[in-house]
Amino acid sequence: SVNFNGIPKKVTRLECGGLGIQILLEGCFDNYTLMRSLNLSRNRIRHLPRSIFRHNIRLRLLSLSSNHIITVDVNLFKTLRHLRHICLDNNGLTTVPEQLFACNPMLRSISLRNNRLGRLCPAFFNLNFNDDGDGEDSDDDDGDCEEDDGNNTVREEAKGKKLTHQEETNEGVRKD
């Protein structure tokens, strides 16, 4: 694991890409409450503790690309209400919990390129972003999942406030 104790607590951007990090301990980012950008790409992270980002409520950009993440807890990003962009490219993700981003009303882009996703539940595409930012979910989910086209990439475009999806090659999941 990495010791973050020497980093000033008022840091707003933390670049930790390519450091060979394998383990992130619970609470390792708790002191960085002002952090807006965190890059953990190109490491060897396999697991993210469930509440690792609980105190990083101002986080807007999170890159976890090119790691060895296979699963993520449905509550992992729950406290990140200001999160706008997340990149989970080049991991080993096999599923994405349908409510993973339900508490992220400011989210505008999700990139999941080059994972092992076989299915994405329709609820994943039915997040409803209101002007007041309460991030309520759509309640018209029937619970079925759709097969991925093999490219593990999906593109979403906003139509009003409701998001729909279409599959495209070489595009990440986007919410514009």
Secondary structure, DSSP 8 states (H G I E B T S, - for coil): ----TTS-TT-SEEE-TTS------TTTTTT-TT--EEE--SS------TTTTTT-TT--EEE--SS------TTTTTT-TT--EEE--SS------TTTTTT-TT--EEE--SS---EE-GGGG-BB--TT----B-S------EE--SS---EEEEETTEEEEE--TT--EE--
